[in-house]
Amino acid sequence: MNKKVVLSGVQPSGSLTIGNYLGAIQNFSKLQEDYECIYAIADLHSITVPQVAKDLRRRTYEVLALYMACNVDPEKSTIFVQSHVPEHLELSWVLSSISYMGQLSRMTQFKDKAKKSEENLNAALFTYPVLMAADILLYQTDFVPVGEDQRQHLELARDLAIRFNSKYSETFKVPDNLIRKETGKIYSLKDPSVKMSKSSEDENSYILMLDDPKTIERKIKRAVTDSDAHFCYSDDQPGLKNLINIYQAFSNESVEDIVKQYEGESYGPFKKDLAEIIIESLKPIQDEYSRLINDKAFLEEVMAKGASKASYLANKTIRKVYRKVGFVQI
């Protein structure tokens, strides 16, 4: 690999939202032109919360088809299913031996998920940041494009790389965050104080990448705005600000131009135009997705080739790690 390595991934734990698209997937095709990109479908991470097996399998195919429908090219990037590359789990076990309980217990996402799902407070939920660190370090990754909510996990990966290198000699690259043009964080359409999430119980709080036009129109129409009828981009009007961020991300117009365009208008025309922009932006993705998802043999061929490419790279790292910690290899 002559290019710098970028690693990213998406869990197939639910249907993907426009938040997943704008925050991550739409950038995947752009990154592959300048970097050696490795894109995982992170099914191992998905089972930290209860899953229905047949649904998890179906969504794994769906995420792969959506990756490619969003112009991620399996000839330019390595696209693979995480569970197809057992080295992720092998490295995670080794890294667990140098991970500190206190550091893991301070992970914000663990604390948040523990509150939401106390009956499912399992060990994997506690240790999955170590698996995430293994995902990153396994491929000698240079950059990981992460948002604020994943920054702690990248810091853990950096800490573990430095700790292992110090204890056993230079082995891992210490990864950095890939700074990119930020899309304003996409929040729930019903509660703009929380991030848009595919796990929300209210289907009107998110827009899925595969939602049909009527559904998108309905959800945007019902999206909360604010009692203040003044059209402006302000923290005092979080509902409207969230919708403007979505409009800006899909249209590439500046926030200033959007506000100027709808100044003095009621929210109705803005919402109507926003729904149309989302529908038109998603249509070519949905059309290509429909073609790909019906070709299971091709998707499985892409999975197999991706797993082979990823395993080749991962095995080089795991053999080095096993030798350094003292495991006998035959």
C-alpha positions as CSV (number, residue, x, y, z in Angstrom):
1,M,0.0,0.0,0.0
2,N,1.5,3.3,-1.1
3,K,-1.5,5.4,-0.1
4,K,-2.4,6.3,3.5
5,V,-4.9,3.8,4.9
6,V,-8.4,4.9,6.0
7,L,-10.7,2.6,7.9
8,S,-14.4,3.1,8.6
9,G,-17.5,0.9,9.1
10,V,-21.2,0.8,9.7
11,Q,-23.1,-1.6,11.9
12,P,-26.0,-3.5,10.2
13,S,-28.0,-3.3,13.5
14,G,-30.9,-1.4,11.8
15,S,-31.9,0.2,8.5
16,L,-29.6,3.1,7.7
17,T,-30.8,6.6,8.1
18,I,-29.9,9.8,6.2
19,G,-27.8,10.6,9.3
20,N,-25.6,7.5,8.5
21,Y,-25.4,8.6,4.9
22,L,-24.5,12.3,5.5
23,G,-22.2,11.6,8.4
24,A,-20.3,8.7,6.9
25,I,-21.3,6.8,3.8
26,Q,-21.5,9.7,1.3
27,N,-17.8,10.4,2.1
28,F,-16.7,6.8,1.4
29,S,-16.6,7.2,-2.3
30,K,-14.7,10.5,-2.1
31,L,-12.0,9.0,0.2
32,Q,-11.3,6.0,-2.0
33,E,-9.9,8.3,-4.7
34,D,-7.1,9.5,-2.4
35,Y,-6.6,6.8,0.2
36,E,-6.4,3.0,0.5
37,C,-9.9,2.6,2.0
38,I,-11.0,-0.4,4.1
39,Y,-14.7,-0.4,4.8
40,A,-16.2,-2.9,7.2
41,I,-19.8,-4.0,7.8
42,A,-19.4,-4.3,11.5
43,D,-21.7,-7.2,12.3
44,L,-19.7,-8.3,15.4
45,H,-20.4,-5.0,17.0
46,S,-24.1,-5.3,16.3
47,I,-24.7,-8.2,18.8
48,T,-23.8,-6.1,21.8
49,V,-27.6,-5.4,21.8
50,P,-30.2,-8.1,21.0
51,Q,-30.6,-9.0,17.4
52,V,-32.9,-11.3,15.4
53,A,-30.6,-13.5,13.4
54,K,-32.5,-13.5,10.1
55,D,-32.8,-9.7,10.3
56,L,-29.1,-9.2,11.0
57,R,-28.2,-11.4,8.0
58,R,-30.6,-9.5,5.8
59,R,-29.3,-6.1,6.9
60,T,-25.7,-7.2,6.2
61,Y,-26.6,-7.7,2.6
62,E,-28.5,-4.4,2.6
63,V,-25.5,-2.4,3.9
64,L,-23.2,-3.9,1.3
65,A,-25.7,-3.1,-1.4
66,L,-26.0,0.5,-0.1
67,Y,-22.2,0.9,0.1
68,M,-22.0,0.2,-3.6
69,A,-25.1,2.1,-4.5
70,C,-23.3,5.1,-2.9
71,N,-20.4,4.6,-5.4
72,V,-18.1,2.7,-3.1
73,D,-16.2,0.6,-5.7
74,P,-15.0,-2.9,-4.5
75,E,-12.2,-2.7,-7.0
76,K,-10.9,0.5,-5.4
77,S,-11.8,-0.2,-1.8
78,T,-11.7,-3.2,0.4
79,I,-15.3,-3.9,1.5
80,F,-15.8,-6.8,3.9
81,V,-18.0,-8.3,6.6
82,Q,-16.3,-8.1,9.9
83,S,-17.2,-11.6,11.1
84,H,-15.6,-13.0,7.9
85,V,-12.1,-12.0,9.2
86,P,-11.5,-13.8,12.5
87,E,-8.3,-11.8,13.1
88,H,-10.4,-9.0,14.5
89,L,-11.4,-11.2,17.4
90,E,-7.9,-12.6,17.8
91,L,-6.3,-9.1,18.1
92,S,-9.2,-7.9,20.3
93,W,-8.3,-10.7,22.8
94,V,-4.6,-9.7,22.9
95,L,-5.5,-6.0,23.3
96,S,-7.9,-6.9,26.1
97,S,-4.8,-8.0,28.1
98,I,-3.5,-4.4,28.1
99,S,-6.8,-2.6,28.4
100,Y,-7.7,-1.2,31.8
101,M,-11.1,-1.7,33.4
102,G,-11.2,1.9,34.6
103,Q,-10.6,3.3,31.1
104,L,-13.3,1.2,29.6
105,S,-15.8,2.1,32.4
106,R,-15.4,5.7,31.5
107,M,-16.5,5.3,27.9
108,T,-19.5,7.6,27.4
109,Q,-21.2,5.3,24.9
110,F,-21.0,2.4,27.4
111,K,-22.6,4.5,30.1
112,D,-25.3,5.7,27.8
113,K,-26.2,2.3,26.5
114,A,-26.1,0.8,30.0
115,K,-28.8,3.3,31.1
116,K,-31.0,2.5,28.1
117,S,-30.6,-1.3,28.3
118,E,-29.9,-2.3,31.9
119,E,-31.4,-5.8,31.3
120,N,-28.8,-6.4,28.6
121,L,-25.7,-5.1,30.5
122,N,-23.4,-7.8,28.9
123,A,-19.6,-8.1,28.8
124,A,-19.4,-7.4,25.1
125,L,-21.1,-4.0,25.6
126,F,-18.3,-3.2,28.0
127,T,-15.4,-4.5,25.9
128,Y,-16.5,-3.6,22.4
129,P,-14.3,-0.5,22.3
130,V,-11.3,-2.9,22.5
131,L,-12.7,-4.7,19.4
132,M,-13.1,-1.3,17.7
133,A,-9.4,-0.6,18.5
134,A,-8.6,-4.0,17.0
135,D,-10.5,-3.1,13.9
136,I,-8.4,0.0,13.5
137,L,-5.0,-1.3,14.5
138,L,-5.2,-4.6,12.5
139,Y,-4.8,-2.8,9.2
140,Q,-2.0,-0.4,10.2
141,T,-4.6,2.4,9.7
142,D,-3.4,6.0,9.3
143,F,-6.7,7.7,9.6
144,V,-10.2,7.1,11.0
145,P,-13.0,9.5,10.1
146,V,-14.9,9.7,13.3
147,G,-17.4,12.2,14.7
148,E,-17.4,13.6,18.2
149,D,-19.4,10.6,19.6
150,Q,-16.7,8.2,18.6
151,R,-13.7,10.3,19.5
152,Q,-13.2,8.4,22.8
153,H,-12.9,5.1,21.0
154,L,-10.2,6.4,18.6
155,E,-8.3,7.7,21.7
156,L,-8.5,4.2,23.2
157,A,-7.1,2.8,20.0
158,R,-4.2,5.3,20.1
159,D,-3.5,4.5,23.7
160,L,-3.5,0.8,23.1
161,A,-1.2,1.2,20.1
162,I,1.3,3.3,22.1
163,R,1.0,0.9,25.1
164,F,1.7,-2.2,23.0
165,N,4.5,-0.6,21.1
166,S,6.1,0.5,24.4
167,K,5.8,-3.0,25.9
168,Y,6.7,-5.2,22.9
169,S,8.5,-2.8,20.5
170,E,7.2,-0.9,17.5
171,T,4.2,-2.8,16.0
172,F,1.2,-0.6,15.3
173,K,0.8,2.7,13.6
174,V,-0.8,5.2,15.9
175,P,-4.0,6.4,14.0
176,D,-5.3,9.9,13.7
177,N,-8.7,11.3,13.1
178,L,-9.4,12.3,9.5
179,I,-10.5,15.9,9.7
180,R,-13.1,16.5,7.0
181,K,-15.7,19.1,6.2
182,E,-18.2,18.7,8.9
183,T,-21.8,18.1,8.1
184,G,-23.9,19.6,10.9
185,K,-24.9,16.7,13.1
186,I,-28.3,15.3,12.1
187,Y,-30.7,15.1,15.0
188,S,-34.0,13.4,15.5
189,L,-36.9,14.9,13.6
190,K,-39.1,14.7,16.7
191,D,-36.5,15.6,19.4
192,P,-33.7,17.8,18.1
193,S,-31.8,17.3,21.4
194,V,-30.8,13.7,20.4
195,K,-29.0,12.3,17.4
196,M,-31.0,10.8,14.6
197,S,-31.0,7.0,15.3
198,K,-32.2,4.0,13.5
199,S,-32.9,2.4,17.0
200,S,-35.5,5.0,17.9
201,E,-38.9,3.6,18.7
202,D,-40.6,6.5,16.9
203,E,-40.3,5.9,13.1
204,N,-41.2,9.6,12.5
205,S,-37.9,10.6,14.2
206,Y,-35.7,9.5,11.3
207,I,-35.6,9.2,7.6
208,L,-34.3,5.9,6.2
209,M,-32.1,5.8,3.1
210,L,-34.7,3.5,1.5
211,D,-37.9,5.4,2.6
212,D,-40.3,6.0,-0.3
213,P,-41.2,9.6,-1.4
214,K,-44.6,9.6,0.4
215,T,-42.9,8.5,3.6
216,I,-40.2,11.2,3.4
217,E,-42.8,13.9,2.7
218,R,-44.9,12.7,5.7
219,K,-41.9,12.6,8.1
220,I,-40.6,16.1,7.1
221,K,-44.1,17.5,7.3
222,R,-44.4,16.2,10.9
223,A,-40.9,17.2,11.9
224,V,-40.8,19.6,14.9
225,T,-39.9,23.1,14.3
226,D,-40.5,25.8,16.9
227,S,-43.2,28.1,18.2
228,D,-41.2,31.1,17.0
229,A,-42.3,31.7,13.4
230,H,-39.1,33.6,12.6
231,F,-37.0,31.7,10.0
232,C,-33.4,31.8,11.2
233,Y,-30.5,29.5,12.0
234,S,-30.2,29.6,15.8
235,D,-29.6,27.4,18.8
236,D,-32.8,28.9,20.2
237,Q,-34.6,27.1,17.4
238,P,-33.1,23.6,17.4
239,G,-35.8,22.0,15.4
240,L,-35.5,24.4,12.5
241,K,-31.7,24.4,12.8
242,N,-31.7,20.7,12.4
243,L,-33.8,20.8,9.2
244,I,-31.6,23.6,7.8
245,N,-28.6,21.4,8.4
246,I,-30.3,18.5,6.5
247,Y,-31.2,20.9,3.6
248,Q,-27.6,22.3,3.5
249,A,-26.1,18.8,3.5
250,F,-28.2,17.6,0.6
251,S,-28.2,20.8,-1.5
252,N,-24.7,22.0,-0.8
253,E,-26.1,25.5,-0.5
254,S,-24.8,27.7,2.3
255,V,-26.8,28.1,5.5
256,E,-26.8,31.9,4.8
257,D,-28.4,31.4,1.3
258,I,-31.0,29.0,2.7
259,V,-32.1,31.4,5.4
260,K,-32.2,34.3,2.9
261,Q,-34.3,32.2,0.5
262,Y,-37.0,31.4,3.1
263,E,-36.9,34.6,5.2
264,G,-40.4,35.8,5.9
265,E,-41.9,32.5,4.8
266,S,-43.9,30.1,6.9
267,Y,-42.3,26.7,7.5
268,G,-44.6,24.9,5.0
269,P,-42.8,25.9,1.7
270,F,-39.4,25.2,3.3
271,K,-40.5,21.7,4.4
272,K,-42.0,20.9,1.0
273,D,-38.8,21.9,-0.8
274,L,-36.7,20.0,1.8
275,A,-38.6,16.8,1.2
276,E,-38.2,17.2,-2.6
277,I,-34.4,17.7,-2.2
278,I,-34.1,14.6,-0.1
279,I,-36.2,12.5,-2.4
280,E,-34.3,13.6,-5.5
281,S,-30.9,13.0,-3.8
282,L,-31.8,9.5,-2.7
283,K,-33.5,8.3,-5.9
284,P,-30.4,7.3,-7.8
285,I,-29.1,5.5,-4.7
286,Q,-32.4,3.7,-4.2
287,D,-32.5,2.7,-7.9
288,E,-29.0,1.2,-7.9
289,Y,-29.7,-0.5,-4.5
290,S,-32.8,-2.2,-5.9
291,R,-30.7,-3.6,-8.8
292,L,-27.9,-4.8,-6.5
293,I,-30.0,-6.3,-3.6
294,N,-31.7,-8.7,-6.1
295,D,-28.3,-10.1,-7.2
296,K,-27.4,-12.2,-4.1
297,A,-24.7,-14.1,-5.9
298,F,-22.9,-11.0,-6.9
299,L,-23.1,-9.6,-3.3
300,E,-21.6,-12.8,-1.9
301,E,-18.8,-12.7,-4.5
302,V,-18.0,-9.1,-3.3
303,M,-18.1,-10.3,0.3
304,A,-15.7,-13.2,-0.5
305,K,-13.2,-11.1,-2.4
306,G,-13.3,-8.4,0.3
307,A,-12.8,-11.0,3.1
308,S,-9.8,-12.4,1.2
309,K,-8.2,-8.9,0.8
310,A,-8.9,-8.0,4.4
311,S,-7.6,-11.3,5.8
312,Y,-4.3,-11.0,3.8
313,L,-3.6,-7.6,5.4
314,A,-4.9,-8.6,8.9
315,N,-2.9,-11.8,9.0
316,K,0.4,-9.9,8.5
317,T,-0.4,-7.9,11.6
318,I,-1.7,-10.8,13.7
319,R,1.4,-13.0,13.0
320,K,3.7,-10.1,14.1
321,V,1.6,-9.5,17.3
322,Y,1.5,-13.3,18.2
323,R,5.2,-13.6,17.8
324,K,5.9,-10.5,20.0
325,V,3.6,-11.7,22.9
326,G,5.2,-15.1,22.8
327,F,2.7,-17.4,21.2
328,V,4.1,-20.4,19.3
329,Q,3.2,-20.4,15.7
330,I,3.3,-23.4,13.4
